Amino acid sequence: MEPVQATVFVVVDAQVVRVGLSDPLAAAGYQVRSFVSAERFLAKPHAEIPGCLLLDVDLPGLGGLELQRALTGSPCTRPIVFLTERGDIKTGVQAMKAGAIDFLTTPIDEERLLSALDQACRRDAEQRQKRAICNMIQQRLETLTRRERQVMSHVIRGRLNREIAVDLDAGEKTIKVHRGRVMSKMHAGSVAELVRIIAYAGVEPELSEIAEPASKAAKAASLLPLDVGRRRLIAKARGNRSALV
C-alpha cells in the first residue's frame, strides 16, 4: 500500500498568494486545498485527512491566531505553519508558543517553506499514529470487566497475586485467572509491557477502582496467626487506609 499523500490546507485571503502557492506545493508532492477565510476552512469537514495548515495571520473575520486557538484540542487540530506580510515579533512568539511549526514572512523563501511543511506533515503523521494506538488501547480497556480493571490496577503497581487477593477479598486462584484475562485482553506479554501500554495511553486508574476498602485487608490479617506475616498485613491495611484519606 502506498503512503497517503499529505494535504496542505492553505488559508490565505489574498488570491494571488493562494494561486502562487499551488504550483510549488503540488510540485513538491502535496495535495492542496485552498480557503479564503478561517470560517470557510472550519465549514469543511477534514479531520481525517492527513496534512498540515498553511495559515495567514492577518485574515479578515476570524484571524490566524484565533483559528489556532479554536483548533487546539479539537478533532480538527493539525500542525500549523504561519504566513504574514508583517514580521511582528510579538505575534510570532505567540504563535510559536502555541505550537506553530514556523512563522514565515513574505516574500516567501520556498526552501524554508517546504522544509517547514515537511516537518509539519511528519508531526501530523506521528500524532495520528499515536491517536490510533491510544484508541486501540482504549478499546481493549473497554473489554475488561470491573474486577479485571481492579486487578490490572494492582498488577501495574507490581503487586503479587496473594497481595491482590487480600486487598480484594478474593481467592488467590481467582486473582490469577483475572490477571491472565487482563494480560490476554490487553495483548501484553509481561507486566512491564502492560505498564508501557497503560502509560502510552495516559490512563490513570482511579483509587476507587483499585481496591475494596482496606478494612478487608485487616479482616484477612486477623484470621492469620500473630506472626510476621500477619503484622505485615495489618501494617499494609493501615497504610492503605491512610493513602485513601
matplotlib code that plots the C-alpha trace (Angstrom):
import matplotlib.pyplot as plt

x = [0.0, 1.4, 1.6, -1.2, -0.3, -0.3, -2.5, -1.6, -4.6, -3.9, -5.9, -5.0, -7.4, -5.2, -6.0, -2.6, -0.8, -3.1, -2.6, 1.1, 1.5, -0.5, 2.2, 5.2, 3.3, 1.9, 5.4, 6.6, 4.1, 1.4, -2.4, -3.5, -6.8, -7.3, -9.7, -10.3, -11.1, -10.9, -14.7, -14.7, -11.9, -13.9, -17.1, -15.5, -15.0, -11.4, -10.3, -9.5, -7.3, -3.6, -1.7, -1.0, -2.3, -0.5, -2.2, -2.2, -2.0, -3.9, -7.2, -10.5, -13.0, -11.5, -7.8, -5.0, -4.1, -7.8, -8.1, -5.1, -6.7, -10.0, -8.3, -6.3, -7.6, -10.3, -10.7, -9.5, -6.3, -3.2, 0.3, 0.4, 2.9, 2.1, 2.5, 2.4, 3.4, 4.5, 7.2, 5.6, 7.8, 5.1, 2.7, 5.4, 6.2, 2.6, 2.1, 5.3, 4.4, 1.0, 2.7, 3.2, 5.9, 7.2, 6.3, 7.3, 7.2, 6.6, 8.3, 8.3, 11.6, 10.5, 13.1, 12.3, 8.6, 8.9, 11.1, 8.5, 5.7, 7.7, 8.2, 4.5, 3.3, 5.7, 4.4, 0.8, 1.6, 3.2, 0.2, -2.2, -0.3, -0.3, -4.0, -4.7, -2.7, -4.4, -7.8, -6.8, -5.7, -8.9, -10.9, -9.0, -9.6, -13.4, -13.4, -12.2, -14.8, -14.8, -13.0, -10.4, -9.7, -9.3, -6.8, -5.0, -4.6, -2.8, -0.7, 0.8, 1.9, 3.9, 1.5, 1.7, -1.4, -1.5, -1.4, -4.1, -6.2, -6.1, -6.9, -9.8, -11.0, -10.8, -9.0, -5.5, -6.5, -9.3, -6.9, -4.6, -7.5, -8.4, -4.7, -4.4, -7.5, -6.2, -2.9, -4.7, -7.2, -4.6, -2.2, 0.6, 3.3, 4.6, 3.9, 6.5, 4.7, 1.3, 2.7, 4.1, 0.7, -1.2, 1.4, 1.3, -2.5, -2.2, -4.6, -4.6, -6.6, -8.7, -8.2, -11.9, -11.2, -8.0, -9.3, -12.1, -12.0, -8.7, -10.7, -10.9, -7.2, -7.2, -10.0, -7.9, -5.0, -7.0, -7.5, -3.8, -1.6, 0.0, 3.4, 5.5, 3.1, 0.1, 1.9, 2.9, -0.7, -2.0, 0.6, -0.3, -4.0, -3.4, -1.1, -3.8, -6.4, -4.1, -3.5, -7.2, -7.9]
y = [0.0, 3.4, 6.0, 8.5, 11.8, 14.7, 17.7, 21.3, 23.4, 26.9, 29.5, 32.9, 35.7, 37.0, 35.2, 35.9, 34.2, 31.2, 30.8, 31.4, 28.6, 26.0, 25.0, 24.7, 22.8, 20.4, 20.0, 19.0, 16.2, 17.8, 17.9, 21.4, 22.7, 26.5, 28.6, 32.4, 32.6, 30.7, 30.4, 28.7, 26.3, 25.4, 24.8, 21.9, 18.5, 17.4, 16.0, 12.6, 14.0, 13.8, 17.1, 20.5, 24.0, 26.9, 29.8, 33.6, 35.6, 38.6, 37.1, 39.0, 37.9, 35.1, 35.8, 33.2, 33.2, 32.9, 29.9, 28.3, 28.7, 27.3, 24.2, 23.4, 20.3, 19.8, 16.8, 19.1, 20.1, 19.9, 21.4, 25.0, 27.0, 30.7, 33.3, 37.0, 40.2, 41.9, 40.4, 41.1, 39.6, 39.6, 37.7, 35.3, 34.5, 33.9, 31.6, 29.6, 29.3, 27.9, 25.1, 26.5, 24.8, 28.0, 31.7, 32.9, 36.3, 37.3, 37.3, 33.5, 31.6, 28.5, 26.2, 27.2, 26.9, 23.4, 22.4, 23.7, 21.9, 18.7, 19.0, 19.8, 16.8, 14.5, 15.7, 15.2, 11.6, 11.0, 12.5, 10.5, 7.3, 8.0, 8.7, 5.5, 3.5, 5.2, 4.5, 0.8, 0.6, 2.3, -0.3, -3.1, -1.4, -1.3, -5.1, -5.5, -6.2, -4.0, -6.7, -7.1, -3.4, -3.6, -6.4, -4.6, -1.5, -3.6, -5.5, -2.4, -1.4, -4.5, -6.3, -10.1, -12.3, -13.1, -9.4, -8.5, -11.4, -9.9, -6.4, -7.5, -10.2, -12.9, -16.2, -16.2, -18.6, -16.3, -13.4, -15.5, -16.1, -12.4, -11.5, -13.9, -12.4, -8.9, -9.8, -11.6, -8.8, -6.1, -8.1, -7.8, -10.4, -9.2, -6.8, -4.4, -4.4, -3.9, -0.9, 0.6, 0.1, 1.9, 4.7, 5.2, 5.7, 8.1, 6.0, 6.8, 4.2, 5.8, 4.8, 3.8, 1.1, -0.1, -1.9, -2.6, -0.8, -1.5, -3.0, -6.2, -6.5, -6.0, -8.6, -11.1, -10.4, -11.1, -14.7, -15.4, -16.3, -13.3, -13.7, -11.6, -12.2, -11.0, -8.0, -7.0, -7.4, -5.2, -2.6, -2.7, -2.3, 0.7, 2.2, 1.7, 3.4, 6.4, 6.5, 6.7, 9.5]
z = [0.0, -1.0, 1.8, 1.9, 0.2, 2.7, 2.1, 2.8, 3.7, 2.6, 4.4, 2.9, 1.8, -1.0, -4.2, -5.8, -2.9, -2.9, -6.7, -6.4, -3.7, -5.6, -8.2, -6.0, -3.3, -6.0, -7.5, -4.0, -3.9, -1.8, -2.3, -1.9, -0.6, -0.5, 1.6, 1.5, 5.2, 8.5, 8.5, 5.1, 6.4, 9.5, 7.4, 5.6, 7.4, 7.0, 10.4, 8.8, 6.1, 6.9, 6.4, 7.8, 7.8, 6.0, 7.7, 7.1, 10.3, 9.0, 7.9, 7.7, 10.3, 12.4, 12.5, 12.2, 15.9, 16.8, 14.4, 16.0, 19.5, 18.2, 16.7, 19.8, 21.4, 18.8, 16.5, 13.6, 15.2, 13.0, 12.8, 11.6, 9.5, 9.6, 6.9, 7.3, 5.4, 8.6, 10.7, 14.1, 16.7, 19.4, 17.1, 16.0, 19.6, 20.5, 17.5, 18.3, 22.0, 21.0, 19.0, 15.4, 13.4, 11.9, 11.3, 7.8, 6.3, 2.7, 0.2, 0.8, 1.0, -0.9, 0.6, 4.1, 3.4, 2.0, 5.0, 7.4, 5.7, 5.6, 9.4, 9.9, 7.9, 9.7, 13.1, 11.9, 10.9, 14.3, 16.1, 14.1, 14.8, 18.5, 18.5, 16.6, 19.1, 22.1, 20.6, 20.2, 23.8, 24.9, 23.0, 24.7, 28.1, 27.4, 27.1, 30.7, 33.5, 36.6, 38.5, 35.8, 35.9, 39.6, 39.3, 36.5, 38.6, 41.2, 38.7, 37.1, 40.6, 41.0, 43.4, 43.8, 43.4, 47.1, 47.9, 45.5, 46.8, 50.3, 49.2, 47.0, 49.5, 46.8, 46.4, 45.0, 42.2, 41.2, 41.0, 38.9, 36.4, 36.3, 35.8, 32.9, 31.3, 31.7, 30.0, 27.2, 26.5, 26.7, 24.4, 27.0, 27.2, 30.6, 33.4, 32.0, 28.7, 30.4, 32.2, 29.0, 27.3, 30.0, 30.3, 26.5, 26.6, 29.5, 31.6, 35.3, 37.3, 39.9, 43.6, 43.7, 41.2, 42.7, 45.8, 48.1, 51.5, 53.3, 56.2, 54.2, 54.3, 58.0, 58.3, 56.3, 58.5, 61.7, 60.5, 60.5, 63.4, 65.1, 63.3, 61.0, 58.0, 60.0, 61.3, 57.8, 56.5, 59.4, 58.6, 55.0, 55.7, 57.9, 55.2, 52.6, 54.8, 55.2, 51.5, 50.8, 53.2]

ax = plt.figure().add_subplot(projection="3d")
ax.plot(x, y, z, "-o")
ax.set_aspect("equal")
plt.show()
